[in-house]
């Protein structure tokens, strides 16, 4: 079972590396202009600010979800042991 999981994760990682290595040339067309036009300092700053806000927010939400799930698991375990 572990060998299958390890193989799947390895294949997935290699597929992502191949995908990302090919996408850089796909976005290089149109003289470096992206989907929103020319990039200036304001766009780069707001993108960086978005990342600074996004990562802690994702970590906080994930931590909240994990805490709720663990509390439910603990309640379920205590209910099982009370009846024994």
VEXMAR-208826 format. One line per field, with one value per atom (N, C-alpha, C): residue number from 1; residue in three letters; atom name; z, x, y. Coordinates in nm, 4 decimals, padded with zeros to 6 digits, always signed. Example, Ala and Ser with C-alpha at 12.3 -4.5 7.8 and 13.67 -1.06 7.14 Angstrom:
BEGIN
nr <- [1, 1, 1, 2, 2, 2]
rest <- [ala, ala, ala, ser, ser, ser]
atom <- [N, CA, C, N, CA, C]
w <- [+00.7800, +00.7800, +00.7800, +00.7080, +00.7140, +00.7870]
u <- [+01.3190, +01.2300, +01.3200, +01.2850, +01.3670, +01.2900]
v <- [-00.5690, -00.4500, -00.3300, -00.2250, -00.1060, +00.0030]
This chain:
BEGIN
nr <- [1, 1, 1, 2, 2, 2, 3, 3, 3, 4, 4, 4, 5, 5, 5, 6, 6, 6, 7, 7, 7, 8, 8, 8, 9, 9, 9, 10, 10, 10, 11, 11, 11, 12, 12, 12, 13, 13, 13, 14, 14, 14, 15, 15, 15, 16, 16, 16, 17, 17, 17, 18, 18, 18, 19, 19, 19, 20, 20, 20, 21, 21, 21, 22, 22, 22, 23, 23, 23, 24, 24, 24, 25, 25, 25, 26, 26, 26, 27, 27, 27, 28, 28, 28, 29, 29, 29, 30, 30, 30, 31, 31, 31, 32, 32, 32, 33, 33, 33, 34, 34, 34, 35, 35, 35, 36, 36, 36, 37, 37, 37, 38, 38, 38, 39, 39, 39, 40, 40, 40, 41, 41, 41, 42, 42, 42, 43, 43, 43, 44, 44, 44, 45, 45, 45, 46, 46, 46, 47, 47, 47, 48, 48, 48, 49, 49, 49, 50, 50, 50, 51, 51, 51, 52, 52, 52, 53, 53, 53, 54, 54, 54, 55, 55, 55, 56, 56, 56, 57, 57, 57, 58, 58, 58, 59, 59, 59, 60, 60, 60, 61, 61, 61, 62, 62, 62, 63, 63, 63, 64, 64, 64, 65, 65, 65, 66, 66, 66, 67, 67, 67, 68, 68, 68, 69, 69, 69, 70, 70, 70, 71, 71, 71, 72, 72, 72, 73, 73, 73, 74, 74, 74, 75, 75, 75, 76, 76, 76, 77, 77, 77, 78, 78, 78, 79, 79, 79, 80, 80, 80, 81, 81, 81, 82, 82, 82, 83, 83, 83, 84, 84, 84]
rest <- [unk, unk, unk, unk, unk, unk, unk, unk, unk, unk, unk, unk, unk, unk, unk, unk, unk, unk, unk, unk, unk, unk, unk, unk, unk, unk, unk, unk, unk, unk, unk, unk, unk, unk, unk, unk, unk, unk, unk, unk, unk, unk, unk, unk, unk, unk, unk, unk, unk, unk, unk, unk, unk, unk, unk, unk, unk, unk, unk, unk, unk, unk, unk, unk, unk, unk, unk, unk, unk, unk, unk, unk, unk, unk, unk, unk, unk, unk, unk, unk, unk, unk, unk, unk, unk, unk, unk, unk, unk, unk, unk, unk, unk, unk, unk, unk, unk, unk, unk, unk, unk, unk, unk, unk, unk, unk, unk, unk, unk, unk, unk, unk, unk, unk, unk, unk, unk, unk, unk, unk, unk, unk, unk, unk, unk, unk, unk, unk, unk, unk, unk, unk, unk, unk, unk, unk, unk, unk, unk, unk, unk, unk, unk, unk, unk, unk, unk, unk, unk, unk, unk, unk, unk, unk, unk, unk, unk, unk, unk, unk, unk, unk, unk, unk, unk, unk, unk, unk, unk, unk, unk, unk, unk, unk, unk, unk, unk, unk, unk, unk, unk, unk, unk, unk, unk, unk, unk, unk, unk, unk, unk, unk, unk, unk, unk, unk, unk, unk, unk, unk, unk, unk, unk, unk, unk, unk, unk, unk, unk, unk, unk, unk, unk, unk, unk, unk, unk, unk, unk, unk, unk, unk, unk, unk, unk, unk, unk, unk, unk, unk, unk, unk, unk, unk, unk, unk, unk, unk, unk, unk, unk, unk, unk, unk, unk, unk, unk, unk, unk, unk, unk, unk]
atom <- [N, CA, C, N, CA, C, N, CA, C, N, CA, C, N, CA, C, N, CA, C, N, CA, C, N, CA, C, N, CA, C, N, CA, C, N, CA, C, N, CA, C, N, CA, C, N, CA, C, N, CA, C, N, CA, C, N, CA, C, N, CA, C, N, CA, C, N, CA, C, N, CA, C, N, CA, C, N, CA, C, N, CA, C, N, CA, C, N, CA, C, N, CA, C, N, CA, C, N, CA, C, N, CA, C, N, CA, C, N, CA, C, N, CA, C, N, CA, C, N, CA, C, N, CA, C, N, CA, C, N, CA, C, N, CA, C, N, CA, C, N, CA, C, N, CA, C, N, CA, C, N, CA, C, N, CA, C, N, CA, C, N, CA, C, N, CA, C, N, CA, C, N, CA, C, N, CA, C, N, CA, C, N, CA, C, N, CA, C, N, CA, C, N, CA, C, N, CA, C, N, CA, C, N, CA, C, N, CA, C, N, CA, C, N, CA, C, N, CA, C, N, CA, C, N, CA, C, N, CA, C, N, CA, C, N, CA, C, N, CA, C, N, CA, C, N, CA, C, N, CA, C, N, CA, C, N, CA, C, N, CA, C, N, CA, C, N, CA, C, N, CA, C, N, CA, C, N, CA, C, N, CA, C, N, CA, C, N, CA, C, N, CA, C]
w <- [+00.0000, +00.0000, +00.0000, +00.0807, +00.0871, -00.0424, -00.1058, -00.2318, -00.3401, -00.3398, -00.4385, -00.4156, -00.2914, -00.2590, -00.2975, -00.2681, -00.3011, -00.4518, -00.5259, -00.6708, -00.7278, -00.6757, -00.7237, -00.6955, -00.5768, -00.5440, -00.6311, -00.6610, -00.7476, -00.8884, -00.9408, -01.0759, -01.0802, -00.9780, -00.9716, -00.9657, -00.8866, -00.8767, -01.0106, -01.0760, -01.2062, -01.3107, -01.3058, -01.3998, -01.3765, -01.2515, -01.2224, -01.2666, -01.2472, -01.2919, -01.4437, -01.5132, -01.6593, -01.7037, -01.6386, -01.6737, -01.6527, -01.5386, -01.5102, -01.5996, -01.6408, -01.7286, -01.8685, -01.9097, -02.0424, -02.0431, -01.9315, -01.9311, -01.9369, -01.8985, -01.9009, -02.0429, -02.1385, -02.2768, -02.3332, -02.2807, -02.3293, -02.2903, -02.1758, -02.1304, -02.1780, -02.2543, -02.2973, -02.4228, -02.4847, -02.6060, -02.5782, -02.6820, -02.6744, -02.6000, -02.6226, -02.5652, -02.4128, -02.3488, -02.2033, -02.1389, -02.2182, -02.1635, -02.1108, -01.9909, -01.9327, -01.9671, -01.8926, -01.9168, -01.8830, -01.7908, -01.7467, -01.8048, -01.8989, -01.9624, -01.9028, -01.9159, -01.8697, -01.7165, -01.6640, -01.5187, -01.4699, -01.3761, -01.3156, -01.1666, -01.0944, -00.9526, -00.8699, -00.9069, -00.8315, -00.8386, -00.9562, -00.9730, -00.8965, -00.9059, -00.8354, -00.6843, -00.6371, -00.4935, -00.4439, -00.5169, -00.4747, -00.4821, -00.5808, -00.5882, -00.4671, -00.4325, -00.3145, -00.1865, -00.1760, -00.0591, -00.0517, -00.1671, -00.1703, -00.1203, -00.1586, -00.1102, +00.0402, +00.0882, +00.2317, +00.3114, +00.2570, +00.3247, +00.3050, +00.1853, +00.1515, +00.2353, +00.2467, +00.3136, +00.4617, +00.5403, +00.6787, +00.6889, +00.5954, +00.5971, +00.5708, +00.4742, +00.4455, +00.5660, +00.6287, +00.7466, +00.8614, +00.8821, +00.9910, +00.9645, +00.8420, +00.8089, +00.8216, +00.7725, +00.7850, +00.9301, +01.0126, +01.1545, +01.2224, +01.1853, +01.2408, +01.2023, +01.0771, +01.0309, +01.1014, +01.1155, +01.1822, +01.3286, +01.3955, +01.5347, +01.5507, +01.4586, +01.4640, +01.4409, +01.3431, +01.3147, +01.4301, +01.4928, +01.6065, +01.7261, +01.7466, +01.8556, +01.8330, +01.7086, +01.6781, +01.7003, +01.6627, +01.6822, +01.8308, +01.9088, +02.0538, +02.1185, +02.0741, +02.1269, +02.0906, +01.9710, +01.9269, +02.0073, +02.0323, +02.1109, +02.2547, +02.3121, +02.4512, +02.4616, +02.3607, +02.3613, +02.3520, +02.2740, +02.2609, +02.3918, +02.4565, +02.5804, +02.6989, +02.6952, +02.8027, +02.8036, +02.6874, +02.6771, +02.7065, +02.7134, +02.7383, +02.8827]
u <- [+00.0815, +00.0000, +00.0862, +00.1923, +00.2797, +00.3571, +00.3948, +00.4679, +00.3802, +00.2526, +00.1607, +00.1447, +00.1287, +00.1140, +00.2401, +00.3556, +00.4820, +00.4977, +00.4580, +00.4669, +00.3720, +00.2517, +00.1539, +00.2031, +00.2565, +00.3072, +00.4266, +00.5126, +00.6271, +00.5820, +00.4874, +00.4369, +00.3674, +00.2910, +00.2229, +00.3225, +00.4262, +00.5279, +00.5992, +00.6338, +00.6995, +00.6076, +00.4797, +00.3843, +00.3722, +00.3705, +00.3629, +00.4886, +00.6040, +00.7289, +00.7284, +00.6841, +00.6771, +00.5777, +00.4647, +00.3638, +00.4163, +00.4783, +00.5286, +00.6458, +00.7245, +00.8364, +00.7880, +00.6733, +00.6204, +00.5344, +00.4770, +00.3880, +00.4634, +00.5892, +00.6621, +00.6750, +00.6961, +00.7066, +00.5702, +00.4639, +00.3305, +00.2913, +00.3378, +00.3041, +00.4037, +00.5044, +00.6071, +00.5679, +00.4573, +00.4162, +00.3665, +00.3408, +00.2843, +00.3766, +00.5067, +00.6084, +00.6030, +00.5689, +00.5679, +00.4446, +00.3480, +00.2247, +00.1385, +00.0892, +00.0050, -00.1410, -00.2267, -00.3704, -00.4244, -00.3607, -00.4123, -00.3342, -00.2458, -00.1707, -00.0327, +00.0190, +00.1548, +00.1589, +00.2637, +00.2784, +00.3643, +00.3136, +00.3917, +00.4079, +00.4685, +00.4962, +00.3691, +00.2639, +00.1391, +00.0801, +00.0804, +00.0255, +00.1091, +00.2395, +00.3284, +00.3118, +00.2990, +00.2807, +00.1505, +00.0424, -00.0857, -00.0864, -00.0179, -00.0075, +00.0683, +00.1794, +00.2561, +00.1766, +00.1007, +00.0157, -00.0921, -00.1461, -00.2450, -00.1878, -00.0625, +00.0018, +00.0262, +00.0678, +00.0934, -00.0353, -00.1472, -00.2753, -00.3285, -00.3078, -00.3655, -00.3071, -00.1755, -00.1155, -00.1520, -00.1448, -00.1912, -00.3404, -00.4186, -00.5616, -00.5890, -00.5189, -00.5345, -00.4903, -00.3795, -00.3321, -00.4319, -00.4897, -00.5868, -00.7135, -00.7621, -00.8829, -00.8572, -00.7414, -00.7069, -00.6946, -00.6363, -00.6232, -00.7595, -00.8474, -00.9833, -01.0569, -01.0465, -01.1133, -01.0563, -00.9241, -00.8618, -00.9047, -00.9131, -00.9568, -01.0988, -01.1881, -01.3265, -01.3338, -01.2569, -01.2592, -01.2023, -01.0964, -01.0395, -01.1335, -01.2051, -01.3008, -01.4136, -01.4612, -01.5647, -01.5125, -01.3870, -01.3300, -01.3156, -01.2740, -01.2620, -01.3973, -01.4995, -01.6340, -01.6842, -01.6563, -01.6980, -01.6253, -01.4951, -01.4193, -01.4698, -01.4975, -01.5437, -01.6827, -01.7650, -01.8977, -01.8853, -01.7904, -01.7707, -01.7208, -01.6250, -01.5680, -01.6646, -01.7594, -01.8573, -01.9509, -01.9807, -02.0763, -02.0119, -01.8813, -01.8153, -01.7972]
v <- [-00.1194, +00.0000, +00.1263, +00.1239, +00.2412, +00.2597, +00.1477, +00.1596, +00.2200, +00.1867, +00.2419, +00.3918, +00.4307, +00.5725, +00.6495, +00.5913, +00.6564, +00.6710, +00.5691, +00.5747, +00.6791, +00.6847, +00.7828, +00.9247, +00.9480, +01.0806, +01.1182, +01.0225, +01.0494, +01.0839, +01.0074, +01.0344, +01.1696, +01.2018, +01.3304, +01.4456, +01.4311, +01.5358, +01.5550, +01.4461, +01.4577, +01.5197, +01.4878, +01.5470, +01.6976, +01.7401, +01.8829, +01.9566, +01.8957, +01.9577, +01.9724, +01.8688, +01.8766, +01.9825, +01.9893, +02.0891, +02.2306, +02.2550, +02.3891, +02.4278, +02.3320, +02.3651, +02.4019, +02.3495, +02.3807, +02.5066, +02.5448, +02.6611, +02.7926, +02.7955, +02.9222, +02.9755, +02.8886, +02.9353, +02.9733, +02.9154, +02.9491, +03.0911, +03.1387, +03.2735, +03.3787, +03.3388, +03.4327, +03.5097, +03.4773, +03.5466, +03.6871, +03.7640, +03.8993, +03.9945, +03.9830, +04.0731, +04.0821, +03.9742, +03.9712, +04.0312, +04.0705, +04.1274, +04.0140, +04.0293, +03.9266, +03.9482, +03.8850, +03.8945, +04.0332, +04.1027, +04.2325, +04.3482, +04.3232, +04.4304, +04.4466, +04.5674, +04.5949, +04.5921, +04.5311, +04.5211, +04.6373, +04.7123, +04.8186, +04.7892, +04.8833, +04.8610, +04.8439, +04.9127, +04.9041, +04.7637, +04.7033, +04.5687, +04.4671, +04.4788, +04.3856, +04.4001, +04.5240, +04.5465, +04.4858, +04.5079, +04.4513, +04.2993, +04.2434, +04.0976, +04.0439, +04.1074, +04.0660, +04.0808, +04.1900, +04.2100, +04.1026, +04.0667, +03.9594, +03.8279, +03.7993, +03.6768, +03.6819, +03.7984, +03.8140, +03.7931, +03.8343, +03.8156, +03.6740, +03.6180, +03.4882, +03.3740, +03.3661, +03.2509, +03.2409, +03.3483, +03.3343, +03.3033, +03.3570, +03.3289, +03.1812, +03.1234, +02.9804, +02.8967, +02.9363, +02.8627, +02.8723, +02.9890, +03.0058, +02.9254, +02.9287, +02.8527, +02.7029, +02.6576, +02.5161, +02.4727, +02.5579, +02.5273, +02.5208, +02.6119, +02.6115, +02.4834, +02.4446, +02.3222, +02.2002, +02.1948, +02.0810, +02.0738, +02.1875, +02.1888, +02.1379, +02.1805, +02.1318, +01.9814, +01.9320, +01.7884, +01.7071, +01.7573, +01.6843, +01.6865, +01.7970, +01.8020, +01.7015, +01.6909, +01.5926, +01.4511, +01.4254, +01.2917, +01.2607, +01.3593, +01.3373, +01.3125, +01.3857, +01.3629, +01.2235, +01.1807, +01.0473, +00.9393, +00.9591, +00.8620, +00.8558, +00.9711, +00.9707, +00.9077, +00.9266, +00.8640, +00.7129, +00.6637, +00.5202, +00.4600, +00.5288, +00.4741, +00.4859, +00.5782, +00.5890, +00.4699, +00.4168, +00.3053, +00.1698, +00.1635, +00.0345, +00.0062]
